């Protein structure tokens, strides 16, 4: 290796990516697919979406129905107390809603960053052109996108980029437009 060459950065293989265990399902998965709950100084539990809060933490699934059911039954509180090794913890009644809102905000923030980096294309014609060139990895649709436009793009995506994915986001055009700094963003 020449003096001016740097070694290629080591990349984590999927099998080497850090995994965590959900305290509700007892299933292990990548950290990015779970939400960390952290214990505060007064025994209160809060969502630690950035995974930066100090102290003990526990991991739960992002399956909203599962978490709501566990919270209603008291299973979440019992599992957290066991995982955090405490007799008494405090759960906010809005914990599930706080997690959902926080995840949506993180998604919108990420989409804004990707837009500024030039990694997103929006508008039916531009997306169609990118599909024709095979440059689409993931096609995102607003929750309130029309079926006719989304359906046409989906057909093009499946034909031109069969290895790509597609997601209908939980937010509508208004929220996407604000996050992306554009007007009327649908797809």
C-alpha positions in Angstrom: 0.0 0.0 0.0 1.3 3.4 -0.9 1.8 6.1 1.7 -1.1 8.2 0.3 -3.6 5.3 0.3 -5.8 4.6 3.2 -7.2 1.1 4.0 -10.8 0.6 3.2 -13.0 1.0 6.3 -14.1 -2.2 8.0 -17.8 -2.9 7.5 -19.9 -4.8 9.8 -21.4 -7.9 8.3 -25.1 -8.5 9.0 -24.2 -11.3 11.4 -21.8 -9.0 13.3 -24.3 -6.1 13.7 -25.2 -5.5 17.4 -28.4 -7.3 18.4 -30.7 -6.7 21.4 -33.5 -8.7 22.9 -37.1 -7.4 23.1 -38.2 -7.7 26.7 -41.8 -8.4 25.6 -41.3 -11.0 22.8 -37.9 -12.3 24.0 -36.8 -12.3 20.4 -33.5 -10.9 19.3 -33.0 -8.4 16.5 -30.8 -5.6 15.2 -30.8 -2.5 17.4 -32.3 -0.5 14.5 -35.5 -2.5 14.6 -36.1 -2.0 18.4 -36.6 1.0 20.6 -34.6 1.5 23.8 -36.4 2.5 26.9 -34.1 4.3 29.5 -34.6 4.6 33.2 -34.5 8.2 34.6 -33.2 9.2 38.0 -36.6 9.2 39.6 -37.6 5.8 38.3 -39.5 7.1 35.3 -39.1 5.3 32.0 -38.7 7.3 28.7 -38.1 6.4 25.1 -34.5 6.8 24.2 -34.8 6.9 20.4 -31.3 8.4 19.9 -29.8 5.6 22.2 -27.8 8.2 24.0 -29.3 8.5 27.5 -27.1 7.2 30.3 -28.0 4.4 32.6 -29.8 1.1 32.4 -32.1 0.5 29.4 -34.3 -2.2 28.0 -35.4 -2.8 24.4 -38.9 -3.3 23.0 -40.4 -4.1 19.6 -41.6 -1.3 17.4 -44.9 -3.2 16.9 -47.4 -0.6 18.3 -50.3 -3.0 18.8 -48.0 -5.4 20.8 -46.7 -2.6 23.0 -50.2 -1.1 23.6 -51.5 -4.5 24.5 -48.6 -5.2 26.9 -49.1 -1.7 28.5 -52.8 -2.3 29.0 -52.2 -5.7 30.7 -49.4 -4.4 32.9 -46.9 -6.7 31.1 -44.7 -3.8 29.9 -44.3 -2.5 33.5 -43.5 -5.9 34.9 -41.1 -6.7 32.1 -39.3 -3.4 32.5 -39.1 -3.8 36.3 -37.5 -7.2 35.8 -35.1 -6.1 33.0 -34.1 -2.9 34.9 -33.8 -4.8 38.2 -36.1 -2.5 40.1 -39.2 -2.9 42.3 -40.9 0.3 41.3 -40.9 2.1 38.0 -43.1 4.9 36.6 -44.6 4.6 33.1 -46.2 7.6 31.4 -49.7 6.8 30.1 -48.6 8.4 26.8 -45.4 6.3 26.4 -46.7 4.5 23.3 -47.8 7.8 21.7 -44.5 9.4 22.6 -42.6 6.6 20.9 -44.8 6.8 17.7 -44.4 10.6 17.6 -40.7 10.4 18.1 -40.2 7.8 15.4 -42.2 9.9 12.9 -40.1 12.9 13.8 -36.9 11.0 13.3 -38.1 9.7 9.9 -39.0 13.2 8.8 -35.7 14.6 9.9 -33.9 11.8 8.0 -35.9 12.5 4.9 -34.9 16.1 5.2 -31.2 15.2 5.5 -31.4 12.9 2.5 -33.1 15.6 0.5 -30.3 18.1 1.2 -27.8 15.4 0.3 -29.4 15.0 -3.1 -30.5 11.4 -2.5 -34.2 11.9 -3.0 -36.2 12.5 -6.1 -39.9 13.6 -6.0 -42.5 14.3 -8.6 -44.1 11.8 -10.9 -42.0 12.6 -14.0 -38.7 12.7 -12.1 -39.5 9.4 -10.3 -40.5 7.8 -13.6 -37.3 8.9 -15.2 -35.2 7.5 -12.2 -37.2 4.2 -12.4 -36.4 4.0 -16.1 -32.7 4.4 -15.3 -32.9 1.8 -12.6 -31.8 4.2 -9.9 -34.6 3.7 -7.4 -33.9 1.6 -4.3 -37.0 2.6 -2.3 -40.2 4.2 -3.4 -42.0 6.2 -0.7 -45.7 7.3 -0.9 -47.5 9.8 1.3 -50.4 8.3 3.3 -52.8 10.4 1.4 -51.4 9.8 -2.1 -53.9 9.0 -4.8 -54.2 5.3 -5.8 -54.0 6.2 -9.5 -50.6 7.9 -9.4 -49.2 5.5 -6.8 -50.4 2.5 -8.7 -48.7 3.7 -11.9 -45.4 4.3 -10.2 -45.6 0.9 -8.5 -46.1 -0.9 -11.8 -43.1 0.9 -13.2 -41.1 0.1 -10.1 -41.8 -3.6 -10.2 -40.9 -3.7 -13.9 -37.8 -1.5 -13.9 -36.4 -2.1 -10.4 -37.6 -5.5 -9.2 -35.1 -5.5 -6.3 -36.4 -2.2 -5.0 -38.9 -1.7 -2.2 -41.9 0.4 -1.6 -43.5 1.9 1.6 -46.5 4.0 2.2 -45.5 6.4 5.0 -47.7 7.1 8.0 -47.7 10.9 7.2 -49.5 12.9 4.6 -48.4 15.3 1.9 -48.4 18.3 4.2 -45.9 16.8 6.7 -43.7 15.5 3.9 -43.7 18.8 2.1 -42.6 20.6 5.2 -39.9 18.0 6.0 -38.5 18.1 2.5 -38.8 21.9 2.0 -41.0 21.5 -1.1 -44.6 22.0 -2.0 -47.1 19.1 -2.4 -44.8 16.1 -2.1 -46.7 12.9 -2.8 -44.2 10.3 -3.9 
